[in-house]
C-alpha cells in the first residue's frame, strides 16, 4: 500500500522513455511483496481470534476488503474523471487516485499500532515457544515443502482473482473499447453484487471443507473463462451495450473469486503452526497474488495486442488455474478440522 501512491509520481514515457515502464513494473513488484506482508498479518490476526468451527465465515469477511477496495478505487476514478473531464484526466489527473491512496497509509499505521497480540501468539510467547528465526524455520527446513504447496494453491487462486476482476476491467476497455466511465459502472456493479459470495463460500468451506470449494472455483474458471469473456464481448459492442447482462457476467466472474479467495485465508492459517504462521502465510500470498496474479493484466493485454485473439489472451488465466488444480488435487490437504491452537509442526 505504501508504494501504490508513488505510481502517481512516475514521469511519463515522453519524459524519460522506456524507463517509465520499468519503474512502474518495479513498483508493482514491490507492491506485491508488501501486499503479502500486510495480508499475512491481517489473516493471521483474524483467524486466531475466531471460533474454530466458523473460521472460514469470519475470514471470508476479511477477504471482501480487496474487492471492495477496487470498488472504492473505481468510485475515486469516476469522481476524478467526471470532475476534470477526459482530456485533463488522461493528461495528468489520472495520478490523483494513486496519490489519494497515500492517506490510507496513515489509517493502516494507526490500526496496526493499536492492536494487541492474538491470544494464540501471546500463549506461544508466554511459553517461550516463539521461533527465533521464522524465515529459517519456514524455508530452510522440512517446512519448505508446505510453503511450496501453499504457493501452488495461492498461485491458482491469485490468477483467478485477477482474471475475474482486473482482466474484466482491461477487457472492456482494451478489447471491447468501452469508455472508462461505462467500464467503471459495469465492473463496479458486478463487484458489489458478487462480493457477498466471498462470505458465503467462506461459510460453505466451514461445512464441506476448504479444498472442494477452492478447487471448484479453479475448475469453473478454467472451463468457463473463454465462453464467459466471449459472451461479455458480444454484449459490449460499441454503441450496443447490454448493461444488465454485462454486469451479470462480471458478477459471475466475481463469484469465482468468492470460491477461491473466500476460504483461502482460513486454509493458510490452518496449514501452518502459530510460531511461523505470519511468515509462512505472507510469502506464498505475495508470490501467488502479488506476482503470479499481478502479472495477469500485463500478460493477457500483451497477448491480445500481439495476436488480436481472445483465445491467446486467455491462455495464462486458464492454464495456471488448471495446472494448479491438478497439482492441488494431490498435494493440498483438507485443513477444516485442523486446530490452530496446537503447537504441532507444519
N, C-alpha and C positions, 0 to 999 in steps of 0.2 A: 504494500500500500504506500509506503514511504517513498517509493521510487516512481509511482504512477504519475504524480504531478510533474515530474521532471520531463516527461514526454512533451508537455506544453511549452518547454523552453528550447526544444531542439531546433536548430537553424534549418531552413528549407533546403531542398535539393539545389535550387538556383544559387544559394549562398555558399554551400560547402560541397555540393555534388554528392557522390555516392556515399560519402562519409555519414550523411544524414541517415541513410538506410541502415548502416552498420550500428550507429548509435542507438537507433530505435530497436534494432534486433537485440543489442546488448542489454538495454534497459528492460526489455520484455523477459530476457533470460534471468536477470537479477530479480525481477518481479516474481517470476515463477519460484525462485529459491526462497524469497521472503514469504510467499504465499504458503509454502509448506510449513515453515516455522510457525506462522500465525495459526494455521489450521490445526497443527499438531497440539498446540497448547489449548485451543478452544475445545476441540472434540474430546481431548483427554479430560479436561476440567468438567465438561458436562456429563460425560459417560461415568465419571467417578462420583457423581452426586445423585444419580437417579437410581430407582429400583432396578434390580437385575432383569425382572420379567418385562419391563417396559422401556428398556434402553433404546431399542430401535425407534419407538414412538417419540421419545424425548429428544434424541439426537436428530431425528427427522426434522424437528422444528429448527434446529441449528442449520441443517442442510438447506433450508429455504433462503438463507441470507445471501448467498452469491446470486441466485436467480432474482431475488428482489433487488439486489444491488444493480443488476442490469436494468431492471425497470426504472430505478432511480436515475441511472445514468441516461436512459432514454428520455426521461422527463426533463432533465437538465439540458440535453441536446435539443429537444423540441422547443423549450423555452428560449434557449440561446439563439437558435436559428430563426425562430419567429420574431424575436426582438431585433436582431441585427440584419436580417434578410440573407438570402442565399449567397449573394456576391461577397458580402463582408464576412460571412461565416466561413466560406471557402478560402478567403484571403488570409484571415488571422483569427477570427473569433472561435474557430474550432479548438483553439488552445484553452479557452475558458473552462470547459468541463474538466479538463485534466488538472488545471491549476486549482479549480474548486475542490478537487479531491484532497488537497493538502489539509483542508480543515478537518477531514476525517482522521488524520494522523493524531491530532490532539485528543479527539474523542477516544481513540484506541489506547493511547498512552494513559489517559485518565482511568479508563476501565481496568487496565492491567495493573496499575499501581494501587487499586483499591480492592483487589481480590485477595482472598486468603487461600492457602494451600488446600487442596481437596482432602477429605478425610482419609482416603486411601494412602496418598503420598505422605500425609502427616504421620500416619501409623508406621509406614515403612521407615520414615526418617527417625521416629522415636525409637524404633528397634535397631537402628544403625544398619539397616539393610539397603540403603541407597547405593547406587552404583558410583564408584569413584571416577570411572571413565566410561560413560554410557556409549560414546562413539565406538570405543574399542570393543566393548561387550556386545554391541549390536552388529558391528561389521567385521570384526576380526576374531570371530568365534563361531561356534556352531550355529549361533542365532542368525548368521548371514543368510542361510537358506530361507528362513522365514521372511526376511526383508525382501529377498528376491521374489518369493511367492506373492507377497503383498504388492510389490511393484507391478507384477504381471496383472493382477486383478485391477489395481488402480489405473494402470495404463489403458485397459479396455474401457473402464468407467470414464476416464478423463476424455478419451476421444469421443465417446457418446455424448458426454456433457457439452463439449464444444461444438460437435457436429450438429446437435439438435437445437442449439441456441445461437451461437455466433455464426455458424455457417448459414443458418436460415436468414440472418441479417445480411450477410455478404451475398447470398444467393439472390435475394430480392433486389439488391442494389446493382450487383455486377452482372448477373445473368438475365434477370427479368427486366432490368433497367427501370425499376420502380423508384420514384423520387424519395429522398431521405425522410421527409415527414410521413408520407404514407407507409413507408417501411417501418418507421418507429411505431406508428399506431398499430400495424398488424402484429409485429413481434411483441410489442408491449402488452397488447390484449391477450395474445396467446400465452405469454408468460404468466400473466395474472391468473388466467383460467387454469393453467396446468400446474401452478406452484403447489396447491394442496396435495397433489399426488406424491410429493416428497414425504409429507407427513403420513399419508395413507400407506405407502409402501414401506416406510419405516415401521409403522404399526403392524403391517402384514408380516414383516420379517420376524416380529416377536412371536408370531403364531406358527408360521411354516418354515422359518429359517432364513438366514441371510443369503445363503448360496443360491437357492432356487430363484429368489427374487432378482438378485443382481445378474445372474447368468441369463435369466429370462429376458431381462432388458437388453443385454448384449445380443442375444439371438434375434429378438424382434428388430433391433436397429439394423443389424447386418442384413436381414432378409427384406426389410421394407423401406430402407432409405431411398433406393432408386425409384420405386413406384411412387413414394410419397413426394419426393422432390420433382419428379416428372409431373405429378398432379399439381403441385404448387406452381410450377412454371406455367401450366396450362390455364390456371385461373388468375394469373397475374400478368397477363399480356398488356402492354402499354395501351391505355385508352379503354381497356376492358377488364377491370379488376373486380373480381368477386370477393369482396372483403370478408363476409361471413365464412366462406369456405376456406379462404387463406388463413384466417385466424384459427379455424378448426384444425387445419393441418399442423400449424405451429403448436397448438395445444397438445396434439397427439405426440409430436416430437418431444415436447417438454415432459410428457408422461413417461417416455423412455428414460429421460433424465431422472425422474422420480424413482424409477425401478432400480437404476444402477447406483444413484447417488444417495437416495433416501436411507438405505441400510448400511452404506459403506462406512460411516463413522462408527457405528456400533461394532461392525466386523473388525475394524482396525484396532479399536480399543480392547476388544476381547482377545485379539490374536497375540498381543504382546504383554509381557508382565509389567507391573507398575514401575519397577526400578529403571526400565529403559523405554517405557511406553512413549513418552513425549518424542524422543529422538527417533525411535523406530517408526512411529506413525508419520512424522514430518517428512522424512526422506522419500519414501515411496509416493507420498502425496505430491511433493513438488516435482518429482520426475514424471509421474503419470499425468497429473493435471497441468502443472506449470509448464512443462516442456512437451511431453507427448501430446496432450490435449491442446496446449497453446499453439502448437505448430499447425493445427487443423486449418485455420483461415489462410495461412501462408501457402501451405501445400495445395489445398483444394483450389484456391484462386489462381495460383501459378499453373496448375494442371489445366484448368479451364481456359486460361488465357492462351496457353501454348497449343491446345488441341481444339478448343471450341466444343468439347464433348463433355456432357454431364456425366457419362459413364466413367470417363477417365478421372474427372474431378472427384468422384466418389470412391475411387479405389482405396485411398487411405482411410476414410471414415468407415468403410465396410470391412476392409481386410484386417485392420488392427483389432476391432472387437471380435471378429470371427476367430482369429488366431488366439487371442486371449481367452475366449470362451472355451476353445478346445483344450488349451493348457490348464485352465482353471478347473475344468471338469475332473481332472486327475490330481491336481495339486492343491486346490483350495479346500480347506476344511470347513465344516459347519461349526460355527462358534456360538450359536444361540444359547446353548446351555453351559458355556464356559463361565466360571466365576472369576471376576477380575480382582476380587479381594485377596485371592490366594497368592502365595509367594512363588508359585510354580514357574519353571523356566519356560521360555517361549517354545 
